[in-house]
Amino acid sequence: MAILTKEEAKQIIDRALSYAKADETEVSIFGGRTGNIRYARNTVSTSGESNEIRLNITSVFGKRIGSSSINELDDASLKKAVERAEEIAQLAPENPEYMPMLGPQTYPASATFISATDKIDPDYRAQLAIDSIEPCAAANLIAAGYLEDFSGFVASGNSKGQFGYNTSTSVDFSVTVRTEDGTGSGYAIRDFNDVSLLNSKDVTTVAMQKAQASKNAQAIEPGKYTVILEPTAAGDLLRLMTNGFDARNADEGRSYMSKKGGGTRLGEKLFDERVTIISDPTNTEIPMAPWDSDGLPRQKTVWVENGVVKNLSYSRYWAEKKGVPPLSRPGGGFGGGGYIFSGGDQSIADMIASTERGVLVTRFWYIRAVDPQTLLFTGLTRDGTFYIEDGKIKFPLKNFRFNESPIIMLNNIEAMGKPQRVGGSMIPPMKIRDFTFSSLSDAV
């Protein structure tokens, strides 16, 4: 499906709004092409491409809200969708937290669309898989990988004059490499807006090296260790922490940002002074759509500065209730990206060289919450865990179960490296002291 232009999208939205009889009406259109290729045991198993377009109508009478969705954009379908949304709204109970729709907004320019990614085709996907599979087969290793690319647009407009339009592209690639005997496993993952930054052979080489190096892992006693977390591993935990930057959850006593006795920990120093966390929609490495889920323009925001909590997010409803300006988190929902974590100047090799006794972790998986108040999580290491002694990697390790909080982790920093894009955020490798491994795991 071709991406609708800004003018085409606005014409459709205006046509839908012309049928509206509700107090307020919002129309949004989402469309795009999603392609993928998947391989396992060095053989492509599935590939495909889908095209989608969807139009959503939200109608409001007072504080009664109704919605409908369609995937046909002719006049008769638009009219019917509007009527259906209005019918639902009139039957719905009132939403006491409903906020009136916004009027016209000015949105910043976005760098989320890259033409090279938009041009990805089946031949490209097949070549990417070949470039990953062939070196693994030649080295008697077994590869399993997945690529997904997206190119599309979103447009939104309402009866009060708000209108926004944005195009975006993305590409996500991950690969797991195993040794033939099944005792060694390596993993690597990359995500970009610009596919020209992706080289599947180079990414696969990283996973191959980890697989070969992790054969015949040995066990050591669980306990507290200095750990070196590669950006993927650090990101696995840090992106769970950012979901706590929500003022309402904190005000209502439901997060680690809640203060005992009431209120939030805004303004408190919760982390090592080297920790600064920002979001910036204009950042070229992790660009974002120009408006948030409330339709407000995104803005550069400092969430943590030198370890001190500087901002929490406020929905329009909660902001009005508390008498402050609204502010949204960049990623929106659970585990969203868009954060930029401060880093340092040490490489992973430097961190290893300075470690007397520790553990190098490629990634975590199967992470589950234990205590939301302290943000304690449990989970497992996977796909390349190594023992460090006297500044050198000595041998591969059997995997561990961990019990740790990223809050504690960010107070036990010994060193950090240059941030890298992981899951839509910029995450540095980290050297952390006293990281808690609670038990061993037989999983590879």
VOMARDO-850851 format. One record per atom (N, C-alpha, C): residue in three letters; x, y, z. Coordinates in steps of 0.05 Angstrom, whole numbers, plus 5000, padded with zeros to 4 digits. Example, Ala and Ser with C-alpha at 12.3 -4.5 7.8 and 13.67 -1.06 7.14 Angstrom:
<recs>
ALA526448865156;ALA524649105156;ALA526449345156;SER525749555142;SER527349795143;SER525850015157;
</recs>
This chain:
<recs>
MET501749765000;MET500050005000;MET501750255000;ALA501250434982;ALA502750684981;ALA502050855006;ILE504050995016;ILE503651175038;ILE501951415029;LEU499751475043;LEU498251705036;LEU499851955041;THR499652155023;THR500952405028;THR499452555050;LYS500652765060;LYS499352935080;LYS496753045070;GLU496753135045;GLU494253245033;GLU492153035030;GLU492852795021;GLU490852585018;GLU489652505045;ALA491352485065;ALA490452405091;ALA488552615102;LYS489252875099;LYS487553085110;LYS484853095095;GLN484853045070;GLN482253035055;GLN480452815066;ILE481552585071;ILE479852365082;ILE478852435110;ILE480552545126;ILE479752625153;ILE477552835152;ASP477953035135;ASP475853245133;ASP473253135123;ARG473352935104;ARG470852815095;ARG469352675117;ALA470952525134;ALA469652385156;ALA468552585176;LEU469952795181;LEU468952995201;LEU466453135191;SER466153155164;SER463753285153;SER461253135160;TYR461452875166;TYR459052715173;TYR458452725203;ALA460152845219;ALA459952825248;ALA457753005259;LYS456352905279;LYS454253055293;LYS454753065323;ALA456952935332;ALA457552935360;ALA458653205370;ASP458953235396;ASP460053485407;ASP462953505398;GLU464353285398;GLU467153285389;GLU467653025374;THR469353045353;THR470052805337;THR472952815330;GLU474252575333;GLU477052555325;GLU477252325304;VAL478852365284;VAL479352165263;VAL482352125260;SER483151875261;SER485951815257;SER486251595236;ILE488351615220;ILE488851415199;ILE491751305204;PHE491951045202;PHE494550915204;PHE494750725180;GLY497050735167;GLY497550555145;GLY500450495141;GLY500950265128;GLY503750195123;GLY504149915113;ARG506649865106;ARG507549605096;ARG509449485117;THR508949235124;THR510649095143;THR511748845129;GLY514348815128;GLY515548585116;GLY517248425136;ASN517648175131;ASN519248015149;ASN520447775135;ILE522547665148;ILE523647415140;ILE524747275165;ARG524247015167;ARG525046865190;ARG526546615181;TYR528646545195;TYR530146305189;TYR530946155214;ALA531245895212;ALA532045725235;ALA533545485224;ARG535445385239;ARG537145165230;ARG538245215202;ASN539145465199;ASN540445555174;ASN538645535149;THR536045545153;THR534145525131;THR531945725135;VAL531245875114;VAL528946055116;VAL526445895119;SER524845975139;SER522345825144;SER519845985136;THR519946245139;THR517646405131;THR518646675121;SER517046795104;SER517547075096;SER514947185086;GLY514647445086;GLY512147555077;GLY512147855079;GLU509947965069;GLU509548255070;GLU506548305072;SER505848485089;SER502948555092;SER502648855090;ASN500348925080;ASN499649215077;ASN497049265092;GLU497049485106;GLU494749535123;GLU494049835122;ILE491449885123;ILE490550165128;ILE488150145147;ARG488050325166;ARG485950315185;ARG485150605193;LEU482550655194;LEU481550915202;LEU479950885227;ASN480451045247;ASN479051035273;ASN477451285277;ILE475051255286;ILE473351485293;ILE472751485323;THR473151705336;THR472351735364;THR470251965366;SER467951905376;SER465752095378;SER465152145408;VAL464552395415;VAL464152465443;VAL461652635446;PHE459852555464;PHE457552715472;PHE457952765502;GLY458553015509;GLY459153075537;GLY461652925545;LYS461352725563;LYS463552555571;LYS463052255563;ARG461252215544;ARG460651955534;ARG462251915508;ILE463651695507;ILE465551655485;ILE464951395470;GLY465051405444;GLY464751165427;GLY466751155405;SER467650925397;SER469650905376;SER468850685356;SER469750715331;SER469450505311;SER471850515293;SER472350295279;SER474650275261;SER473750145234;ILE475050235212;ILE474450125186;ILE477150105171;ASN477049945149;ASN479449945131;ASN478650005102;GLU476350135099;GLU475450235073;GLU474950535075;LEU475850685055;LEU475850975058;LEU473851115038;ASP472050975027;ASP470051105010;ASP468051255027;ASP466551435015;ASP464751605030;ASP462651455046;ALA461451245034;ALA459451085048;ALA460550955073;SER462950855071;SER464250725094;SER464950925116;LEU465851155108;LEU466551365127;LEU463951455142;LYS461851495127;LYS459351585140;LYS458351375159;LYS458451125151;LYS457450915168;LYS459150885194;ALA461750925191;ALA463550905214;ALA463051125234;VAL462551365224;VAL461851595241;VAL459251545256;GLU457251445242;GLU454651395254;GLU454951175276;ARG456550975270;ARG456950755289;ARG458250855315;ALA460351025312;ALA461751135335;ALA459851305352;GLU458151465338;GLU456351635353;GLU454151465367;GLU453351255355;GLU451351075368;GLU452550955393;ILE455050865391;ILE456350745415;ILE456650955437;ALA457451195429;ALA457951405449;ALA455351465464;GLN453151475451;GLN450651545464;GLN449751325484;LEU450751085480;LEU450050865498;LEU452150825520;ALA454450955517;ALA456650905536;ALA456151065562;PRO457250955585;PRO457251115609;PRO459151345607;GLU458851545624;GLU460651775624;GLU463451695634;ASN465451815622;ASN468151775631;ASN468852025648;PRO469051995674;PRO469552235691;PRO472252365686;GLU474152225673;GLU476752325668;GLU477152425640;TYR474952445625;TYR475252535597;TYR476252825596;MET478152875578;MET479053145573;MET478253235546;PRO477253485543;PRO476453585516;PRO478753565496;MET477953525471;MET479953505450;MET481553765446;LEU483953735436;LEU485653965432;LEU484854125407;GLY485554375407;GLY485354535383;GLY487854515366;PRO488254695347;PRO490654685330;PRO493254675345;GLN495154515336;GLN497754495349;GLN499954535328;THR502254615337;THR504654635320;THR506554415327;TYR507054235309;TYR508754005314;TYR511554045302;PRO513653965316;PRO516353985305;PRO516753795281;ALA518753845265;ALA519453665243;ALA520553405254;SER520053185240;SER520952925249;SER522852795229;ALA524752645239;ALA526652505222;ALA526252195223;THR523752115227;THR523151835231;THR523051675205;PHE522851805182;PHE522551665156;PHE525251675141;ILE526151435132;ILE528551415116;ILE527851265091;SER528351385068;SER527551275042;SER528751005037;ALA531250955046;ALA532650695041;ALA531050475054;THR529950515078;THR528350315091;THR525750265077;ASP524650485066;ASP522050465052;ASP522350295027;LYS524850265017;LYS525250114992;LYS525949824996;ILE525949725020;ILE526549445026;ILE524549275011;ASP525549064998;ASP523848874983;ASP524548584989;PRO523148394979;PRO523748104985;PRO526548024978;ASP527648134956;ASP530448064949;ASP532348164971;TYR531848404982;TYR533648505003;TYR533448325027;ARG531048245035;ARG530748075059;ARG532147805055;ALA531847695031;ALA533147435025;ALA536147465027;GLN537247675016;GLN540147715017;GLN541147755046;LEU539547895062;LEU540347935090;LEU540447665104;ALA538447485099;ALA538547225111;ALA540947065102;ILE541547075076;ILE543846935065;ILE546447025078;ASP546647285081;ASP549147395093;ASP549447315123;SER547247245135;SER547447145163;SER547846845164;ILE546446695146;ILE546546405147;ILE549146295137;GLU550246395115;GLU552546275102;GLU555046255121;PRO555746475135;PRO558146445152;PRO557646255175;CYS555246225184;CYS554646035205;CYS554945745195;ALA553745695172;ALA553945425160;ALA556845355155;ALA558445545145;ALA561245495139;ALA562845425164;ALA561945535187;ALA563345485213;ALA562045265229;ASN560245105217;ASN558744895230;ASN557244995255;LEU556045225251;LEU554345345271;LEU551445365260;ILE549545395278;ILE546745395270;ILE545545655277;ALA544345795257;ALA543246055260;ALA540246055260;ALA539046225276;ALA536146275275;ALA535846585278;GLY534446705259;GLY534246995259;GLY531647095250;TYR531147355255;TYR528647475246;TYR529047765239;LEU528047845217;LEU528048125208;LEU525248215204;GLU524648455214;GLU522048575209;GLU522548875202;ASP521348955179;ASP521649235171;ASP518849355168;PHE518749615172;PHE516149755170;PHE516550025156;SER514550105141;SER514550365128;SER511650455127;GLY511050685139;GLY508250765139;GLY507851055148;PHE505351115155;PHE504551385162;PHE502351375183;VAL502051605197;VAL499751645215;VAL498851935212;ALA496251975212;ALA495152235211;ALA492852255230;SER492452485242;SER490352525262;SER489152805260;GLY486552815261;GLY485253085261;GLY482653075277;ASN481753305286;ASN479253305301;ASN477453545293;SER475153555305;SER473153765299;SER473854035310;LYS476054045326;LYS476954305337;LYS479254425322;GLY480154285301;GLY482254395284;GLY484954285287;GLN485254085306;GLN487853965308;GLN488353775284;PHE490853785274;PHE491653605253;PHE494653545254;GLY495353295251;GLY498153215251;GLY498552995231;TYR500952985220;TYR501652785200;TYR504552715203;ASN505252455202;ASN507952375204;ASN508452105189;THR510752085177;THR511551825165;THR513951715180;SER514151455180;SER516351325195;SER517151065182;THR519550985188;THR520650725179;THR522150605203;SER522350345202;SER523950205223;SER524849935213;VAL526949835224;VAL527949565218;VAL529049445243;ASP528249195249;ASP529149055273;ASP530248785264;PHE532648715274;PHE533948465267;PHE535148335291;SER534648085295;SER535947935317;SER536747665306;VAL538947555318;VAL539947295310;VAL541047145334;THR540346885336;THR541546705356;THR543146495342;VAL545546455351;VAL547346255338;VAL547946045359;ARG547645785352;ARG548345565370;ARG550545395358;THR552045265375;THR554045065366;THR552544805360;GLU553744635344;GLU552344385336;GLU551644205359;ASP553344205380;ASP552844035403;ASP550844165422;GLY550044415417;GLY548044545433;GLY549044655459;THR551644645464;THR552644745490;THR553445045489;GLY553645155465;GLY554345435463;GLY552245595448;SER551745845458;SER549646005446;SER550446295447;GLY550046435425;GLY550546725423;GLY548246875411;TYR548147135418;TYR545747295410;TYR546747575404;ALA545347695383;ALA545847975378;ALA543348095365;ILE542848355370;ILE540348485361;ILE541048775354;ARG539648875333;ARG539949155325;ARG537249265316;ASP536849515320;ASP534449645310;ASP535149935301;PHE534050015278;PHE534650275266;PHE532150375252;ASN532150635247;ASN530250755227;ASN531450725199;ASP534150735197;ASP535550735172;ASP536850465167;VAL535850315148;VAL536850045143;VAL539750045133;SER540750265123;SER543550275114;SER545450245137;LEU544550275161;LEU546250235185;LEU546349945193;LEU544749775181;LEU544649495188;LEU546349315170;ASN548149165182;ASN549748965167;ASN549348695181;SER547648525169;SER546948275182;SER549348095186;LYS551248105168;LYS553647935171;LYS555248015196;ASP555548285200;ASP557048375223;ASP555648305249;VAL552948345249;VAL551448275273;VAL551647975279;THR551447815258;THR551647525261;THR554447445271;THR556547575262;THR559247515271;THR559447545302;VAL558147745313;VAL558147785342;VAL556847535356;ALA554547455345;ALA553147225357;ALA554846965353;MET556146935331;MET557846705326;MET560146685346;GLN561446915351;GLN563646915370;GLN562746835397;LYS560446935405;LYS559346865432;LYS558646575433;ALA557446465412;ALA556746185412;ALA559246005415;GLN561246065399;GLN563645905401;GLN565045925428;ALA565046175439;ALA566446215464;ALA564946105488;SER562346055485;SER560745975508;SER560245675509;LYS561745515493;LYS561445225494;LYS562445115521;ASN561044905530;ASN561944755554;ASN562244945578;ALA560145085584;ALA560145285606;ALA560545145632;GLN561845285651;GLN562345185677;GLN560645325698;ALA560245205720;ALA558545315742;ALA560345445763;ILE559445675773;ILE560645795797;ILE558345855816;GLU559045895841;GLU557045945861;GLU555546205857;PRO552846205860;PRO551346455859;PRO552346645881;GLY551546895879;GLY552347095899;GLY552447365887;LYS553747545900;LYS554047825890;LYS556647845875;TYR556347945851;TYR558747965833;TYR558748245820;THR561148335813;THR561448555795;THR560648445767;VAL558848595754;VAL557948505727;VAL558548725707;ILE559148635683;ILE559348815660;ILE556948745642;LEU555148935640;LEU552748895624;LEU553049025597;GLU552948865576;GLU552948975549;GLU550349145545;PRO550349325526;PRO547949505523;PRO545349355522;THR545249125509;THR542748975508;THR541848885536;ALA543648785552;ALA543048695579;ALA542248935596;ALA543749155595;ALA543049395611;ALA540249495602;GLY539749495576;GLY537149595567;GLY534849425576;ASP535349155578;ASP533148975587;ASP532049065614;LEU533749175632;LEU532849265658;LEU532149555659;LEU533649725645;LEU533250005647;LEU530550095635;ARG529749965613;ARG527250055601;ARG524849975618;LEU525149785636;LEU523049725655;LEU522949935677;MET525150055683;MET525250265703;MET523850515693;THR524150585668;THR523050835658;THR520050845659;ASN518750615660;ASN515850615663;ASN514950735689;GLY516750765708;GLY516150885734;GLY516051195733;PHE516851315710;PHE516751605709;PHE513951705704;ASP512051625721;ASP509251695718;ASP508251815744;ALA507452065743;ALA506652215767;ALA504252095781;ARG502252005765;ARG499851905778;ARG500451645794;ASN501851465782;ASN502651225797;ASN504151285822;ALA505851485820;ALA507451575844;ALA505651705865;ASP503851885856;ASP502052015875;ASP500151825889;GLU499451615875;GLU497551415886;GLU498951185900;GLY501651215904;GLY503051015920;GLY503650755907;ARG503750755880;ARG503950505865;ARG506550465851;SER508650615858;SER511150575844;SER513550645862;TYR515950595852;TYR518350665867;TYR518750965868;MET517251125853;MET517351415855;MET515451525876;SER514051345890;SER512251425912;SER513851485937;LYS513251695951;LYS514551765976;LYS512851655999;LYS514151536019;LYS512751436042;LYS511251666055;GLY508751626061;GLY507151836073;GLY505652006053;GLY506151956027;GLY504752106006;GLY506652285990;GLY505752345965;GLY507452505948;GLY509352345931;THR510952485915;THR512852355897;THR515752415906;ARG517552285893;ARG520452325899;ARG521652515879;LEU520052675866;LEU521052885848;LEU522953075863;GLY525253115852;GLY527253285864;GLY529253135882;GLU528752885887;GLU530552725904;GLU532852605887;LYS535052565899;LYS537352425886;LYS536952125891;LEU536251985870;LEU535751695873;LEU537951525861;PHE539751645845;PHE541651495830;PHE544451615833;ASP546451465824;ASP549151565822;ASP549151825806;GLU550952005814;GLU550952275802;GLU551752265772;ARG552852035763;ARG553552015735;ARG551051945717;VAL548751905730;VAL546351825715;VAL544752065707;THR544552115681;THR542852315669;THR541152175648;ILE538552225648;ILE536752095629;ILE535052315616;ILE535052335590;ILE533452535576;ILE531852395554;SER530052535542;SER528752455517;SER528752695499;ASP529152655473;ASP529352865454;ASP528252775427;PRO525852865419;PRO524652765394;PRO526252835369;THR528153025371;THR529653105348;THR532352955346;ASN532952785366;ASN535352635365;ASN535452455340;THR537552475324;THR537652335298;THR538052035301;GLU539051945323;GLU539551655326;GLU537051505336;ILE535251645351;ILE532751525359;ILE530551735356;PRO529951815331;PRO527952015327;PRO525151905334;MET523352095342;MET520652015350;MET518552165334;ALA516152065335;ALA513852215323;ALA513552475337;PRO512552685323;PRO512552955335;PRO510453015356;TRP508552825360;TRP506552875381;TRP506252625398;ASP505152665422;ASP504852445441;ASP502052335440;SER501452145458;SER498852005457;SER496552195463;ASP497052425475;ASP494952625480;ASP494652825457;GLY496452805437;GLY496352985415;GLY497953245419;LEU499453255441;LEU501053485447;LEU503853465434;PRO505053685426;PRO507753675414;PRO509753555434;ARG511353375424;ARG513553265441;ARG515653485446;GLN516953465468;GLN519053655474;GLN521453515487;LYS523753635485;LYS526053525498;LYS525653555528;THR526253335542;THR525653325571;THR527953195586;VAL528753315608;VAL530753195626;VAL529153045648;TRP529452785649;TRP528052625669;TRP529752595695;VAL532252545691;VAL534152515713;VAL536652675706;GLU537652835724;GLU540052995719;GLU541952955743;ASN544352845737;ASN546352795757;ASN545152645781;GLY543452445774;GLY542252275794;GLY539752375807;VAL538952625802;VAL536652755814;VAL534252735795;VAL531852645805;VAL529452635789;VAL528452915784;LYS528352985758;LYS527653255750;LYS524753285740;ASN523653065728;ASN521053075717;ASN519652815719;LEU516952815721;LEU515252585719;LEU513152655698;SER512052445685;SER510052495665;SER507352535677;TYR505752715664;TYR503052785672;TYR501252765648;SER499152595650;SER497152605629;SER495652875631;ARG494052945611;ARG492653195612;ARG490753195636;TYR489452975642;TYR487552965665;TYR489053005691;TRP491252855695;TRP492652865721;TRP494053135723;ALA495053255701;ALA496253515702;ALA494253725711;GLU491853715700;GLU489753905709;GLU489053875738;LYS488953625747;LYS488253565775;LYS490453675794;LYS492953665785;LYS495153745802;LYS496054035796;GLY494954165776;GLY495654435770;GLY498354475758;VAL499154285741;VAL501854295728;VAL501454255698;PRO503454325682;PRO503154275653;PRO503253975647;PRO501853885627;PRO502053595619;PRO504753535608;LEU505653285611;LEU508153195601;LEU508052895597;SER508652795573;SER508552505569;SER511352385567;ARG511452125573;ARG513851975569;ARG514251915540;PRO516751895530;PRO517151865501;PRO516051605490;GLY516251385505;GLY515451125494;GLY512551055499;GLY511251215515;GLY508451165521;GLY508050935540;GLY507550695529;GLY506750465545;GLY509050315558;PHE508450075568;PHE510349915582;PHE512849845565;GLY515149915577;GLY517649845563;GLY518249995538;GLY517050235535;GLY517450385510;GLY520250505509;GLY521150565484;GLY523750685480;GLY523650985480;GLY525851105470;GLY525951395468;GLY527651535488;TYR528951385506;TYR530551505527;TYR533551505519;ILE534951705528;ILE537851725524;ILE539151735551;PHE540651515557;PHE542051495582;PHE544951595578;SER545851745598;SER548651845597;SER550551605598;GLY552851645587;GLY554751425587;GLY557451525596;GLY559551375588;GLY562251445596;GLY564151395572;ASP566651365578;ASP568651345557;ASP570051075557;GLN569150885573;GLN570550625575;GLN569250425556;SER570950275542;SER569950055525;SER569449815543;ILE568049615532;ILE567649365547;ILE570349235553;ALA572149255534;ALA574849145539;ALA576249275562;ASP575949545564;ASP577049685587;ASP575849595613;MET573149555613;MET571749465637;MET572749185646;ILE573049005626;ILE574048745632;ILE576848755644;ALA578548915632;ALA581348935641;ALA581549045670;SER579649195678;SER579749315705;SER578249145726;THR577248905718;THR575648745736;THR577248515748;GLU577348505774;GLU578948285787;GLU577348025786;ARG574748045791;ARG573047805791;ARG570247895785;GLY569147785763;GLY566447885755;GLY565247715733;VAL562947815723;VAL561347665703;VAL560647855680;LEU561047755656;LEU560147905632;LEU557547785623;VAL555547965619;VAL552747875612;VAL552047985584;THR551147805566;THR550247885540;THR547448005541;ARG545647855554;ARG542847945556;ARG541447795578;PHE539047915586;PHE537247785604;PHE534747705589;TRP533247515601;TRP530647435589;TRP528847335611;TYR526347305604;TYR524247205622;TYR524247375648;ILE524347635645;ILE524447815668;ILE521547855679;ARG521247835705;ARG518747865718;ARG519048045743;ALA516948205748;ALA516948375771;ALA516548225797;VAL518048295818;VAL517748175844;VAL516548375863;ASP517448625863;ASP516448835881;ASP516449105867;PRO514149205859;PRO514049465844;PRO514949705861;GLN514749685887;GLN515649905904;GLN518649945904;THR520149735903;THR523049755901;THR524049695873;LEU522249635855;LEU522849555828;LEU524749315826;LEU524249125844;LEU525848885844;LEU524848695822;PHE526648595806;PHE526048405784;PHE527548155787;THR526447945776;THR527947685773;THR527947605744;GLY529947445736;GLY530147355709;GLY532647185706;LEU533347135681;LEU535646955675;LEU537547085656;THR540047015658;THR542047085637;THR541646885614;ARG542746965591;ARG542346785568;ARG544346865545;ASP545046665529;ASP546446695504;ASP549146835506;GLY550746755526;GLY553446855528;GLY553946995555;THR554646825575;THR555346935602;THR558146825608;PHE559947005617;PHE562746935619;PHE563947025646;TYR565846865656;TYR567146925681;TYR569747085675;ILE570047295691;ILE572447475688;ILE574147445713;GLU576747415709;GLU578547405732;GLU581147545724;ASP582147715741;ASP584647855737;ASP584747995710;GLY582448115702;GLY582448285678;GLY582148135652;LYS581447875654;LYS581147715629;LYS578747535632;ILE577547475608;ILE575347275608;ILE576646995610;LYS575846855631;LYS577146595637;LYS575646355624;PHE572946355627;PHE571446135616;PHE568446215615;PRO566946065598;PRO564046115597;PRO562646005622;LEU560446145630;LEU559046065654;LEU556345945648;LYS555445765665;LYS552645685665;LYS551045925672;ASN548645935662;ASN546946175666;ASN545946195695;PHE545346435702;PHE544346495729;PHE541446595729;ARG540146555751;ARG537746715757;ARG538746955774;PHE537647195768;PHE538347425783;PHE535947535798;ASN536447675819;ASN534447835834;ASN535748105839;GLU534748305824;GLU536048565825;GLU534148785818;SER534749025828;SER533149255821;SER534949455805;PRO533849555782;PRO535449755768;PRO535950005784;ILE534350055805;ILE534850285822;ILE537450245837;ILE537750005849;ILE540249935863;ILE542549925843;MET542049815820;MET544049795799;MET545250065792;LEU543550265789;LEU544450535782;LEU545650685805;ASN545750555828;ASN547350675851;ASN549950525855;ASN550350315840;ASN552850155842;ASN554550165817;ILE554450385803;ILE555950405778;ILE558950435784;GLU560550285769;GLU563450325770;GLU564550455745;ALA563250395722;ALA564150515697;ALA561850485676;MET561950655656;MET560050645634;MET561550705608;GLY560350605586;GLY561450655559;GLY559650825542;LYS560250835517;LYS558751005498;LYS555950875494;PRO553851035496;PRO551150935492;PRO550750835463;GLN549250615460;GLN548550505434;GLN545550465433;ARG544450475408;ARG541550445405;ARG540750155412;VAL538950125431;VAL537749865439;VAL534849905443;GLY533149775428;GLY530249795432;GLY529150075431;GLY530350235413;GLY529350505410;GLY530450705430;SER532150625449;SER533450805468;SER536450795465;MET537850985476;MET540750985476;MET541750895503;ILE543050655503;ILE543850525528;ILE546850475528;PRO548250545549;PRO551150485550;PRO551650215562;PRO553950095555;PRO554849865571;PRO555549955599;MET555249785619;MET555549865647;MET557149665662;LYS558849755680;LYS560149585699;LYS558849645726;ILE557649445739;ILE556149475763;ILE557249295785;ARG557549395809;ARG558449225831;ARG556149115846;ASP556648885859;ASP554648765878;ASP552048695864;PHE552148585841;PHE549748495827;PHE549048215837;THR546448175843;THR545647935858;THR544747705839;PHE546347495838;PHE545447245824;PHE544547045846;SER542046955844;SER540946805866;SER541146505863;SER541346405838;SER541546115834;SER542546065806;LEU543145815800;LEU544045725774;LEU541745645756;SER542245645730;SER540245545710;SER541645365691;ASP540445145684;ASP541544965664;ASP541045045635;ALA539445245631;ALA538845335604;ALA541345445591;VAL541645405564;VAL543945495550;VAL543645795544;
</recs>
